[in-house]
């Protein structure tokens, strides 16, 4: 299951993480975001070595602006504290696996 992230724990949970992090920028009113949630949960279950986190853009507008989120869902892969890959829109489990590798 994805961990809810906000401004106060973003640095510790994402930027300082030892493992690869897949961050989902989403909002509760977004239909494709709601469809992405179960796919992310299955991906997280199948990939325990990857930390999956969710960032609500309505509650964390500063983080959304920092990472130039203009469409949701937006998924960003972080390795060693740096954004290394991203995808916008609903992604399949296979596409998520390709994204993080």
Secondary structure, 3 states (H helix, E strand, C coil): CCEEECHHHHHHHHHCCCCEEEEEEECCCCHHHHHHHHHHHHHHHHCCCEEEEEEECCCCHHHHHHCCCCCCCEEEEEECCEEEEEEECCCCHHHHHHHHC
